[in-house]
């Protein structure tokens, strides 16, 4: 079953290097990616397959991050390195932006590898974000509630922790919903319904990858929350507390120009609503009202809506067996 494959899938960082993997096996895994969804079915991804010691050594030498949380660990040693690699590339002659095609392809490859008893390592969105922020000199990027919420959700899924999953889902639910509507509206009609994602007009490939979590975080979290019997009752309180911490960090320590989490002024689009009166408040009062309104006007309603949805689904007579 697909559930069993998902539960068995892990981000492996040590491997059985002496176990040979045939080139044909790698081709079969890539074929799963080929048959997976692709935006407009343009299929812009290309793949480099490696299963020889010489080429494996060349690829291994280019990998700089294996587990950022383990600062003193330089990666797997001799005998523990991968015996094969699938390198995913994007062909810009076919498409300038690859959307989330690479993520879908990687997941299909990993699930196929799990089915065959193999392992793989997918370095997460937040780690990519940290690396990109370091290279670009933009230390404010990791502090967006969208990115921190995705990290919390990933930890919740890894440890099957209902509270972490609940807090992440509540923190991201409405924000990602409106982000998707604004972005999809622009892609389909060339107009932004809310005007909150206009920055995407000049977005680079790196910017799109950085924003990719808006596409997959909430759908994945909805499934994870289902397997954990829904969302906790007071998840909105924790989400509000996390937002308050992040907004305060932005307010006191980060650049006002970056305006992370709208800590200095309303985000584009919101300044065209009745909320614009908040900008006339003293700076400290503005921050306090921002946190309170986000908690009571965003996270609390999201928490109630999600609990209502799961109450209906989990009590349905024909529900899927979660055990």
C-alpha positions, 0 to 999 in steps of 0.5 A: 500500500502507498501508506506503507511506502510513505511510512517506511521512507526515510532520509538516509545518511548512511548506506551500504556502499558494498550493495551494488545497484544496477543501472536498469534499477535507476532507469526504472526509478526515473521512469516513475518520475517520468510518469508523475505529474508535470506542469503543463506536461512539459517534462523539463527535468533531466537525470544523471544516473550513476552507479560506478565507483568512479562517478559516485566519487565525483558526485560525492565530492560536490555534496556539502550538506548531509545533515546541517543539524550535525555541525561536526559531521562531514557526511558518511565515511568510506563504506557508508556512502551511496552506491548509486545516485540520481541527479535531477536537473532542469532543462531551461530550454524547455521551461524557464521555471520548474515549479514543484516538478522536481519535488514530485519527481524526487518523491516518486523516485524515493517511494519506488526506491523504498518499494525495492528496499533501497534508501535515499536522502532528500534534503529538506526545504528549510535546509535549502532555504538556510543555505540560500540565505547564507549564500545571498546574505539574506539572514531574514529569509528563514524567519518567515512563519511560512518557512518555520511552519513548514519546518515544524510540520516536517518535524511533526511528520518525522516524529509523528507528533500530533501537536507539532503537526497541528500547530504547523497546519493551523499556522499555514492553513489560511496563509498558504490558501490565499497565497495559492489563490493569488499565485494561481490567479496570476498564472491563469488570468495574468492578474493578482486577485489579492496582490500579495504575491506580486513579487513572483513577477520577477522571481528567479528559479531560486525564488520559486524553489524557496516558495515551493513549500506553499504548494506542498506543505498544507496538503501533506499536513492535512494527510498527516493530521488525519493519521493523527486523529485531527487537529489539537484544540489549542493549536492556535495558541501555540501558533500565535506564540510562535508568530509573536516570537518571529514577528518580534525578532523581525521587528527588533533585529531584522531589516525593516525593508525585508518586512518579515511577517509584516512586522513593520508594515502591512504586506502588499495587498493588505494595505488596501483593506480596512486593516490599513488603520493599523499602520497609523498606530505607534510602532510597538502598538502596531506589533501588538495588534498585529499578533493579536489580530493574527491569532484571533482573526487567522489562527483561531478560525483556522483551528475551528474550521480544521477541527470541524472538518476532521470531526466530520471526516473521522466520524464518517461511517465509510472513513479510511481505516487509519490504523 
